[in-house]
């Protein structure tokens, strides 16, 4: 189950780690949302809301097409 912060948002960015090549493009485009976790995998920050334009751009430019939105409602 998600954290309380994620329960309030309508949708959350998601990364399919099985397809992620760790190119860091999403982190460069949207550093407040995407970051590497201590295990070395790309992760999504827990935020009260996500900048849709920024996440949409990262998803559109992802060479592995591994960024999507998950509806929380």
Residue pairs with C-beta under 8 A, 6 or more apart in sequence:
2 12
2 72
3 46
5 46
5 47
5 48
6 12
6 46
6 72
7 72
8 48
9 47
9 48
9 49
9 50
9 72
10 71
10 72
10 73
11 50
11 69
11 70
11 71
11 72
11 73
12 44
12 50
12 69
12 70
12 72
13 33
13 34
13 44
13 50
13 55
13 58
13 59
13 67
13 68
13 69
13 70
14 44
14 67
14 68
14 69
14 70
15 26
15 34
15 42
15 43
15 44
15 66
15 67
16 64
16 66
16 67
16 68
17 41
17 42
17 66
18 66
19 64
19 65
19 66
20 41
20 42
20 64
20 66
21 63
21 64
22 36
22 40
22 41
22 42
23 62
23 63
23 64
24 42
25 58
25 61
25 62
25 63
26 33
26 34
26 42
26 58
26 62
26 67
27 34
27 35
27 36
27 42
29 54
29 57
29 58
29 61
30 51
30 54
30 55
30 57
30 58
32 45
32 47
32 51
32 54
33 44
33 45
33 47
33 50
33 51
33 54
33 55
33 58
34 42
34 43
34 44
34 45
34 58
35 42
35 43
35 45
36 42
36 43
37 43
55 67
55 69
58 67
59 65
59 67
59 68
59 69
